[in-house]
């Protein structure tokens, strides 16, 4: 992969089988990529994984990680919103914005 390009995987897994599981459509072994910067399994199906609170928080985490890389160590620390702000996977009802420490 090109230098400076980061890869992250957020993989749905509905049956609790981990690496032997799938998201109802794509098996884990097809979704998994070696060499990614991070990978999480989210207990959600193929069409809903992007709405699951864990997936939303992981996207926040990844974006904050890259923001810190761009801004450097002097940037004000930011964290994703608490999980309680995410309404059962319906991120449209989550309060937008950063939570500052």
C-alpha distances in whole Angstrom, upper triangle without the diagonal:
4,6,9,7,9,9,13,15,19,20,24,26,30,32,31,30,26,24,27,27,26,26,29,27,24,24,22,20,19,17,16,12,12,10,10,12,15,17,20,23,25,29,29,29,26,28,29,26,25,28,29,29,27,24,25,25,22,21,23,22,18,19,22,19,17,21,21,18,20,23,23,26,29,28,30,29,29,28,28,31,33,33,36,36,34,36,35,32,34,32,34,36,34,35,33,32,31,33,34,35
4,6,6,9,11,14,17,21,23,27,29,33,35,34,33,30,27,30,30,29,29,32,30,27,27,25,24,22,21,19,16,15,13,13,14,17,19,23,25,28,31,31,31,29,30,30,28,26,30,30,30,28,25,26,26,23,21,23,22,18,19,21,19,16,19,20,17,17,21,21,24,27,26,29,28,28,28,28,31,34,34,37,36,34,37,37,33,35,32,34,37,35,35,32,31,30,32,33,34
4,6,9,11,15,18,22,24,28,30,34,36,35,34,30,28,32,32,31,31,34,32,29,29,27,25,24,23,21,17,16,13,13,13,17,19,23,26,28,32,32,32,30,32,32,29,27,30,31,31,28,26,26,26,23,21,23,21,17,18,20,17,14,17,18,14,15,19,18,21,24,24,27,26,26,26,27,30,33,33,37,36,34,37,37,34,35,33,34,37,35,35,32,30,29,31,31,32
4,6,10,13,17,20,23,26,29,33,35,34,33,29,28,31,31,30,30,33,31,28,29,26,26,25,22,21,17,17,13,13,11,15,18,21,24,26,30,30,31,29,30,30,27,25,28,28,28,25,23,23,23,20,18,19,18,14,15,16,13,11,13,14,11,11,15,15,18,21,20,23,22,22,23,23,27,29,30,33,32,31,34,34,31,32,30,31,34,31,31,28,27,25,27,27,28
4,7,10,14,17,20,23,26,29,32,31,30,27,25,28,28,27,26,29,28,25,25,23,22,21,19,17,15,14,12,10,10,13,15,19,22,23,27,27,28,25,27,26,23,22,25,25,25,23,20,21,21,18,16,18,16,13,13,15,13,11,14,15,12,13,17,17,20,23,22,24,23,22,22,22,26,28,28,32,31,29,32,32,29,30,27,29,32,29,30,27,26,24,27,27,29
4,7,10,13,16,20,23,26,29,27,27,23,22,26,25,24,23,27,25,22,23,20,20,19,16,15,12,12,10,7,6,9,12,15,18,20,24,24,25,23,24,24,21,19,22,22,22,20,17,18,18,14,13,15,13,10,11,13,11,9,13,14,12,13,17,17,19,22,21,23,21,20,20,20,23,25,25,29,28,26,29,29,26,27,24,27,29,27,27,25,24,22,24,25,26
4,7,10,13,16,19,23,25,24,24,20,19,22,21,20,20,23,22,19,19,16,17,16,13,11,9,10,8,5,6,7,9,12,15,17,21,21,21,19,21,21,18,16,20,20,20,18,15,16,16,13,12,15,13,10,12,14,12,11,15,16,15,16,20,20,22,25,23,25,23,22,20,20,23,24,24,27,27,25,27,27,23,25,23,25,28,26,27,25,24,23,25,26,27
4,7,10,13,16,19,22,21,21,17,17,20,19,18,17,21,20,17,17,14,15,15,11,10,9,10,9,5,6,5,6,9,11,13,17,17,18,17,19,18,14,14,17,16,17,14,11,13,13,9,9,12,11,8,11,13,12,12,15,16,16,18,20,21,22,25,23,24,22,20,18,17,20,21,20,24,24,21,24,23,20,22,20,23,25,23,24,23,22,21,23,24,25
4,6,10,12,16,18,17,17,14,13,16,15,14,13,17,16,13,14,11,12,12,8,7,8,10,10,7,8,6,5,6,8,10,14,14,15,14,16,15,12,12,15,14,15,12,10,12,13,10,10,13,12,10,13,16,15,15,18,20,19,21,24,24,26,28,26,27,24,22,20,18,21,21,20,23,23,21,23,21,18,20,19,22,24,23,25,23,23,23,24,26,27
4,7,10,13,16,15,16,13,13,16,14,12,11,15,15,13,13,11,13,13,9,9,11,13,14,11,11,8,6,5,6,7,10,10,12,11,13,12,8,8,11,10,12,9,7,10,11,8,9,12,12,11,14,16,16,16,19,21,21,23,25,26,27,29,27,27,24,22,19,17,18,19,17,20,20,17,19,18,15,17,16,19,21,20,22,21,22,21,23,25,26
4,6,10,12,12,13,10,10,12,10,8,8,11,11,9,9,7,10,10,7,8,10,13,15,12,14,11,7,6,5,6,9,8,9,9,11,11,7,9,12,11,13,11,9,12,14,11,12,16,15,15,17,20,19,20,23,24,25,26,29,29,30,33,31,31,28,25,22,20,21,21,19,22,22,19,20,18,15,18,18,21,23,22,24,24,25,25,26,28,29
4,6,10,10,11,10,11,12,9,7,5,8,10,9,9,8,12,12,9,11,14,17,19,16,17,14,11,9,6,5,6,5,6,6,9,8,6,9,11,9,12,10,9,13,14,13,14,17,18,17,20,22,22,23,26,27,28,29,31,32,33,35,33,33,30,27,24,21,22,21,18,21,21,18,19,16,13,16,17,20,22,21,24,24,26,26,27,29,31
4,6,6,8,7,9,9,6,5,4,8,10,9,8,7,11,12,10,12,15,18,20,18,19,16,12,10,6,6,5,6,6,8,11,11,9,12,14,11,14,12,12,15,17,15,17,20,20,20,23,25,25,26,29,30,30,32,34,35,35,38,35,35,32,29,26,23,24,23,20,22,23,20,20,17,15,18,19,23,24,23,27,27,28,28,29,32,32
4,6,8,9,11,11,7,6,5,7,10,11,10,11,14,15,14,15,19,21,24,22,23,20,16,13,9,8,5,5,6,9,11,10,10,13,14,12,15,14,14,17,18,18,19,22,22,23,25,27,27,29,31,33,33,35,37,38,38,41,38,37,34,31,28,25,25,24,20,22,23,20,19,16,15,18,19,22,24,23,27,28,30,30,30,33,34
4,6,8,11,9,6,7,8,8,12,12,11,11,14,16,15,16,20,22,25,23,25,21,18,15,11,10,8,9,9,12,15,14,13,17,17,15,18,16,17,20,21,20,23,25,25,26,28,30,30,32,34,35,36,38,40,40,41,43,41,40,37,34,30,28,28,26,22,24,26,23,22,19,18,21,23,26,27,27,30,31,33,33,33,36,36
4,6,9,9,7,9,10,12,15,14,12,11,14,17,16,16,19,21,23,22,23,19,16,13,9,10,7,10,11,14,17,16,14,18,18,15,17,15,16,20,20,19,22,24,23,24,27,29,28,30,33,33,34,37,38,38,38,41,39,38,35,32,29,26,26,24,21,23,25,22,22,19,18,22,23,27,27,27,30,31,32,32,32,34,34
4,6,5,5,8,10,12,14,13,11,9,12,15,14,14,18,19,22,21,22,19,16,14,10,12,10,12,13,15,18,18,16,20,21,18,20,18,18,22,22,21,23,26,25,25,28,30,29,31,34,34,35,37,39,39,39,42,40,40,36,34,31,28,29,27,24,26,28,25,26,22,21,25,26,29,30,30,33,33,35,34,34,36,36
4,5,5,8,10,13,15,13,10,8,10,13,12,11,15,16,18,17,19,16,12,10,7,10,10,12,13,15,18,18,15,18,20,17,18,16,16,20,20,18,20,23,22,22,25,27,26,28,30,31,31,34,36,36,36,39,37,37,33,31,28,26,27,26,23,25,27,24,25,22,21,24,25,28,29,28,31,31,32,31,32,34,34
4,5,8,11,13,14,12,9,6,7,10,10,9,12,13,16,16,18,15,12,11,9,12,13,14,15,15,19,19,16,19,21,19,21,18,18,21,22,19,21,24,23,22,26,27,26,28,31,31,31,34,36,36,36,39,37,38,34,32,29,27,29,28,25,28,30,27,28,25,23,26,27,30,32,30,33,33,34,33,34,36,36
4,7,11,12,13,11,8,7,8,11,12,11,15,16,19,19,21,19,15,14,12,14,14,15,15,16,19,20,18,21,23,21,23,20,20,24,24,22,24,27,26,26,29,31,30,31,34,35,34,37,39,39,40,43,41,41,38,36,33,30,32,31,28,30,32,29,29,26,24,28,28,32,33,32,35,35,37,36,36,39,39
4,7,9,10,9,6,6,8,11,11,11,15,17,20,19,21,18,15,13,10,11,10,11,11,12,16,16,14,18,19,17,20,18,17,21,22,20,22,25,25,24,27,29,29,30,33,34,34,36,38,39,39,42,40,40,36,34,31,28,29,28,25,28,29,26,26,23,21,24,25,28,30,29,32,33,34,34,34,37,37
4,5,7,6,4,5,8,9,9,11,14,17,20,19,21,18,14,13,10,10,10,10,8,9,12,13,12,15,17,16,19,17,16,19,21,19,20,24,24,23,26,28,28,29,31,33,33,35,37,38,39,41,39,39,36,33,30,27,28,28,24,27,28,24,24,21,19,22,23,26,28,27,31,31,32,32,33,36,37
4,5,6,7,8,11,11,9,12,16,19,21,19,21,18,15,13,10,9,8,7,5,5,9,9,8,12,14,13,16,15,13,17,19,17,18,22,22,22,24,27,27,27,30,32,32,34,36,37,38,40,37,37,34,31,28,25,26,25,22,24,25,21,21,18,16,19,20,22,24,24,28,28,30,30,31,34,35
4,6,8,10,13,12,12,15,18,22,24,23,25,22,18,17,13,12,11,9,6,6,9,11,11,14,16,15,19,18,17,20,22,21,22,25,26,25,27,30,30,31,33,35,35,37,39,40,41,44,41,41,38,35,32,29,29,28,25,27,27,24,23,20,18,20,22,24,26,26,30,30,32,33,34,37,39
4,7,10,12,10,10,14,17,20,23,22,24,22,18,17,15,14,14,11,8,6,9,12,12,15,17,17,20,20,18,21,23,22,22,25,26,25,27,30,30,30,33,35,35,36,39,40,41,44,41,41,38,35,33,30,30,30,27,29,29,25,25,22,20,22,23,25,27,28,31,31,33,34,35,38,40
4,6,8,7,7,10,13,17,19,18,21,19,16,15,13,13,14,12,9,7,11,13,12,14,17,17,20,19,17,20,22,20,20,24,24,23,25,28,28,28,31,33,32,34,37,38,39,41,39,39,37,34,31,28,30,30,27,29,29,26,26,23,20,23,23,26,28,28,31,31,32,33,34,37,38
4,5,5,7,9,12,15,18,17,20,18,15,14,12,13,13,13,11,10,14,15,14,17,19,18,21,19,18,21,23,21,21,25,25,24,26,29,28,29,32,33,33,35,37,38,39,42,40,40,37,35,32,29,30,30,27,30,30,27,27,24,22,25,25,28,30,30,33,33,34,34,35,38,39
4,5,5,6,10,12,15,14,17,15,11,11,9,11,12,12,12,11,15,16,13,16,19,17,20,17,16,19,21,18,19,23,22,21,24,26,25,26,29,30,30,32,35,35,36,39,37,37,34,32,29,27,28,28,25,28,29,26,27,24,21,24,25,28,30,29,32,31,32,32,33,35,36
4,6,5,8,10,14,14,17,16,13,13,12,15,16,16,15,14,18,19,17,19,22,21,23,21,19,22,23,20,22,25,24,23,26,28,26,27,30,31,30,33,35,36,37,40,38,39,36,34,31,29,31,31,28,32,32,29,30,27,25,28,28,31,33,32,35,34,35,34,36,38,38
4,6,8,11,14,14,17,16,13,14,13,15,17,16,15,13,16,18,16,18,21,21,23,21,19,22,23,20,21,25,24,22,25,27,26,26,30,31,30,32,35,35,37,40,38,39,36,34,31,29,31,31,29,32,32,29,30,27,24,27,27,29,32,31,34,33,34,34,35,38,39
4,7,10,13,12,15,13,10,11,10,12,14,14,13,11,14,15,13,14,18,17,20,17,15,18,20,17,17,21,20,18,21,24,23,23,26,28,27,29,31,32,33,36,34,35,32,30,28,25,27,28,25,28,29,25,27,24,21,24,23,26,29,28,30,29,30,30,32,34,35
4,7,10,9,12,11,8,10,10,13,15,16,15,14,17,18,15,16,20,19,20,18,16,19,20,16,17,21,19,17,21,23,21,22,25,26,25,27,30,30,32,35,33,34,31,29,27,25,27,27,25,29,29,26,28,26,23,25,25,28,30,29,31,30,31,30,31,33,34
4,6,6,10,10,9,12,13,16,19,19,19,17,20,21,17,18,22,21,22,19,17,20,21,17,17,21,19,17,20,22,20,20,24,25,23,25,28,28,30,33,32,33,30,29,27,26,28,29,27,31,31,28,30,28,25,28,27,29,32,30,32,31,31,30,32,33,34
4,6,9,10,10,13,15,18,21,22,22,21,23,24,20,21,25,24,25,21,19,22,22,18,19,22,20,18,21,23,20,20,24,25,23,25,28,28,29,32,31,33,30,29,27,27,29,30,29,32,33,30,32,31,28,30,29,32,34,32,34,33,32,31,32,34,34
4,7,9,10,13,16,19,22,23,24,23,25,25,22,22,25,24,25,21,20,22,21,18,18,21,18,16,19,20,18,18,21,21,19,22,25,24,26,29,28,30,28,27,25,25,28,29,28,32,32,30,32,31,28,31,29,32,34,32,33,32,31,29,31,32,32
4,5,7,11,13,16,20,21,21,20,22,22,19,18,22,21,21,18,16,18,18,14,14,17,15,12,15,17,14,15,18,19,17,20,23,22,24,27,26,27,25,24,22,21,25,26,25,28,28,26,29,28,25,27,25,28,30,28,30,28,27,26,27,28,29
4,7,11,14,17,20,21,23,22,24,23,19,19,21,20,20,17,15,17,16,12,13,15,12,10,13,14,11,12,15,15,14,17,19,19,20,23,22,24,21,20,19,19,22,23,23,26,26,25,28,27,24,26,24,27,29,27,28,26,25,23,24,25,25
4,7,10,13,17,18,20,19,21,20,16,16,19,17,17,14,12,14,13,10,11,13,11,9,13,14,11,13,16,16,16,19,21,21,21,24,23,24,21,20,18,17,20,20,20,23,24,22,25,24,21,24,22,25,27,24,26,24,23,22,23,24,24
4,7,10,13,15,16,16,18,17,13,14,17,15,15,12,11,14,13,9,11,14,12,11,14,16,14,16,19,20,19,22,24,24,25,28,26,26,23,22,19,18,20,20,19,23,23,21,23,22,19,22,21,24,26,24,25,24,24,23,24,26,26
4,6,10,12,14,14,17,15,11,12,14,12,12,9,8,12,11,8,11,13,12,12,15,17,16,17,20,21,21,24,26,26,26,29,27,27,23,21,18,17,18,18,16,20,20,18,20,18,16,19,18,22,23,21,24,23,23,22,23,25,25
4,7,9,11,12,14,13,10,12,13,11,12,9,9,12,13,10,13,16,15,15,18,20,19,21,23,24,25,27,29,29,30,32,30,30,27,24,21,19,20,19,17,20,21,18,20,17,15,18,18,22,23,22,24,24,25,24,25,27,28
4,6,9,10,12,10,7,9,10,7,9,7,7,10,11,10,12,15,15,15,18,20,20,22,24,25,26,28,29,30,31,33,30,30,26,24,20,17,18,17,14,17,18,15,16,13,11,15,15,19,20,19,22,22,23,23,23,26,27
4,7,10,12,10,8,11,11,8,10,9,9,13,14,13,16,18,18,19,21,23,23,25,27,28,30,32,33,34,34,36,33,33,29,26,23,20,20,19,15,17,19,15,16,12,11,15,16,19,20,19,23,23,25,25,25,28,29
4,7,8,6,5,9,9,7,10,10,9,12,14,14,15,18,19,19,21,23,24,25,27,29,30,32,33,34,35,37,34,33,30,27,24,21,20,20,16,18,19,15,15,12,10,13,14,17,19,18,22,23,25,25,26,29,30
4,6,5,6,9,10,9,13,13,12,14,17,16,17,20,21,21,23,26,26,27,29,31,32,33,35,36,37,39,36,36,33,30,27,23,23,23,19,21,22,18,17,14,12,14,16,19,20,21,24,25,27,28,29,32,33
4,6,6,9,10,11,15,14,12,15,18,17,17,20,21,21,22,25,26,26,28,31,31,32,34,36,37,39,36,36,33,30,27,24,24,24,21,23,23,19,19,17,14,16,17,19,21,22,25,25,27,28,29,33,34
4,6,8,9,10,14,15,13,14,18,17,17,20,22,21,22,25,26,26,28,31,31,32,34,36,37,39,36,35,33,30,27,24,24,24,21,22,22,18,17,15,12,13,14,16,19,19,23,23,25,27,28,32,34
4,5,5,7,10,12,10,11,14,15,15,17,19,19,20,23,24,25,26,29,30,31,32,34,35,37,34,33,30,27,24,21,20,20,17,19,18,14,14,11,8,10,11,13,16,16,20,20,23,24,25,29,31
4,5,5,9,9,7,9,12,11,12,15,16,16,18,20,21,22,24,26,27,28,30,31,32,34,31,30,28,25,22,18,19,19,16,18,17,14,14,12,9,11,12,14,16,16,19,19,21,22,24,27,28
4,6,8,9,6,7,10,10,9,12,14,14,15,18,19,20,21,23,24,25,27,29,30,32,28,28,26,22,20,16,17,17,15,17,16,13,13,12,8,10,9,12,14,14,17,16,18,19,21,24,26
4,6,9,7,7,10,11,11,13,15,16,17,19,21,21,22,25,26,27,28,30,31,32,29,28,26,22,19,16,15,15,13,14,13,10,10,9,5,6,6,9,11,11,14,15,17,19,20,23,26
4,6,5,6,9,10,11,13,14,16,17,19,20,22,23,25,26,27,29,30,31,32,29,28,25,21,18,15,14,14,11,12,12,9,9,7,4,7,8,11,13,12,15,16,18,19,20,23,24
4,5,5,6,8,10,11,12,14,15,16,18,20,21,22,24,26,26,28,28,29,26,25,22,18,15,11,11,10,7,9,9,6,8,7,5,8,7,11,12,10,13,14,15,16,16,19,21
4,5,5,6,9,10,10,12,14,15,16,18,20,21,23,24,25,26,26,28,25,24,21,18,14,11,12,11,8,11,12,9,12,10,8,12,11,15,15,13,16,16,17,17,17,20,21
4,5,5,6,9,10,11,12,14,15,17,18,20,21,23,24,25,26,28,25,24,21,18,15,12,13,13,11,14,14,11,13,12,9,11,10,14,15,13,16,16,17,17,18,21,22
4,5,5,6,9,10,11,12,14,16,16,18,20,21,22,24,25,26,23,22,19,16,13,9,10,11,9,12,11,8,11,11,8,10,8,11,12,10,12,12,13,13,15,18,20
4,5,5,6,9,10,10,12,14,15,16,18,20,21,22,22,23,20,19,16,13,10,7,8,9,8,11,11,9,12,12,11,12,10,14,14,11,13,12,13,12,12,15,17
4,5,5,6,9,10,10,12,14,15,17,19,20,21,21,23,20,20,17,14,11,9,11,12,11,15,14,13,16,15,13,15,13,16,17,15,16,15,15,14,15,17,18
4,5,5,6,9,10,11,12,14,15,17,18,20,21,22,19,19,17,14,12,9,12,13,13,16,15,13,16,16,13,15,12,15,17,14,15,14,14,13,15,17,19
4,5,5,6,8,10,10,12,14,15,16,18,18,20,16,16,13,10,8,6,8,11,11,15,13,12,16,16,14,15,12,15,16,13,13,11,10,9,11,13,15
4,6,5,6,9,10,11,12,14,15,16,16,18,16,15,12,10,8,7,10,12,12,16,15,15,18,19,16,18,15,18,19,16,16,14,13,11,12,14,15
4,5,5,6,9,10,11,13,14,15,16,19,16,16,14,12,11,10,13,15,16,19,18,17,21,21,18,20,17,19,21,18,19,16,15,14,15,17,18
4,5,5,6,9,10,11,12,14,15,17,14,15,13,11,10,9,13,16,16,20,18,17,21,21,19,19,16,18,20,17,17,14,13,11,14,15,17
4,5,5,6,9,10,10,12,12,14,11,11,9,7,7,8,12,14,16,19,18,18,21,22,20,21,18,20,21,18,17,14,12,10,11,12,14
4,5,5,6,9,10,10,11,14,12,13,11,10,10,11,15,17,18,21,21,20,24,25,22,24,20,23,24,21,20,18,16,13,15,15,16
4,5,5,6,9,10,12,14,12,14,13,12,12,13,17,20,21,24,23,22,26,26,24,25,21,23,25,22,22,19,17,15,17,17,18
4,5,5,6,8,10,12,9,11,10,10,11,12,16,19,21,23,22,22,25,27,24,25,21,23,24,21,20,17,14,12,15,14,16
4,5,5,5,7,9,7,9,8,9,11,13,17,19,21,24,23,23,27,28,26,27,24,26,27,23,22,19,16,14,15,14,15
4,6,5,8,11,10,12,12,13,14,16,20,22,24,27,26,26,30,31,28,29,26,28,29,26,25,22,19,17,19,18,18
4,6,9,11,9,12,13,14,16,17,21,24,26,29,27,27,30,32,29,30,26,28,29,26,25,22,19,17,19,18,19
4,7,7,6,9,11,12,15,17,20,23,25,28,26,27,31,32,30,30,27,28,29,26,24,21,18,16,17,16,17
4,6,6,10,11,13,15,18,21,24,26,29,28,29,32,34,32,32,29,30,31,28,27,24,20,18,19,17,17
4,6,8,9,12,15,18,21,23,26,29,28,29,32,34,32,33,30,31,32,28,27,24,21,18,18,16,15
4,7,9,12,15,18,21,24,27,29,28,29,33,35,33,34,30,32,32,28,26,24,20,17,17,15,14
4,6,9,12,15,18,21,24,26,24,26,29,31,30,30,27,28,28,25,23,20,16,14,14,12,12
4,6,10,13,16,18,21,23,22,24,27,29,28,29,25,26,26,23,20,18,14,11,11,8,9
4,7,10,13,15,18,20,19,21,25,27,26,26,23,25,25,21,19,17,14,10,9,7,7
4,7,9,12,15,17,16,17,21,23,22,23,19,21,21,17,15,13,10,6,6,5,7
4,7,9,11,14,13,14,18,20,19,20,17,19,19,15,14,12,10,7,6,6,7
4,7,9,11,10,11,15,16,15,16,13,15,15,12,11,10,8,6,6,9,10
4,6,8,7,8,12,14,14,14,11,14,13,9,8,8,8,6,6,9,11
4,5,6,8,11,13,13,14,12,15,13,10,10,11,11,10,8,11,12
4,5,5,8,9,10,12,11,14,12,9,11,13,13,13,12,15,16
4,5,7,9,10,12,11,14,11,9,10,13,14,14,13,16,17
4,6,9,10,10,9,11,8,5,6,9,11,12,11,15,16
4,6,6,7,6,9,7,5,8,10,12,13,13,17,19
4,6,5,6,8,6,6,10,12,15,17,17,20,22
4,6,8,10,9,10,13,15,18,19,19,23,24
4,6,9,9,9,13,14,17,18,19,23,24
4,5,6,7,11,13,16,18,19,23,25
4,5,5,8,9,12,14,16,20,22
4,6,8,9,13,15,17,21,24
4,6,9,12,15,16,20,23
4,6,9,12,13,16,19
4,7,9,10,14,17
4,7,9,13,16
4,7,9,13
4,6,10
4,7
4
